[in-house]
Each structure stands twice: as C-alpha cells, then as structure tokens.
Amino acid sequence: MEKKKYELFFFGILTSGEHQNVIQKEALPVKSKDPFVSYGILPANPLSLKRRYAIKGYVMDVFAWLLLLLGIALNIVFIFLILSLLTVI
C-alpha cells in the first residue's frame, strides 16, 4: 500500500546555525519578532486553496443577496397587507 504524500507550505522565517543556544544543521521555522510577518503552515497548495475559497465566497455572496431580497419582498407584502386593511376600514 502506498502512503499519501502531503505537501506543506511554510510561510515565515527560517533560521540556520545557532538558535536558542542549540546548534542545528538544518534551517528551522521560527516566528518573527515583527508582528506583520506572516507565519504558518498550509497543508496544500495556496493557489488551489484560494480558488476553492473564492468559489465558496461567491456562492455565499449570492446566497446573502437572495436572503436580503427575500426579506425586502416579505416586507413589501406586509406593507401592502396593512395598507389594504386600512383602506377596507
């Protein structure tokens, strides 16, 4: 059985050499002292994630507009109902 290979994408700073009094041969990811530097690891390609979440965002946007228009239509129906009851009296 073949194991699945996962790609990890790291965003941040890599250190090499000495870090916190420990000698290391390979670069290790560390958090930057600068709060504006991105830091994190994504389990997939950022471009495919961007496409996937952009599609989800557009779908939710359309859903929100439909809900808003439904609410406006419901308010218009109630307004006409109240006006029709006022004219009958």
Protein Blocks (a to p, Z undefined) as FASTA:
>chain_A
ZZdddddddeddddehjeehiacfbdcddddfblkbccdddfbdfklmmmmmmmmmmmmm
mmmmmmmmmmmmmmmmmmmmmmmmmmmZZ
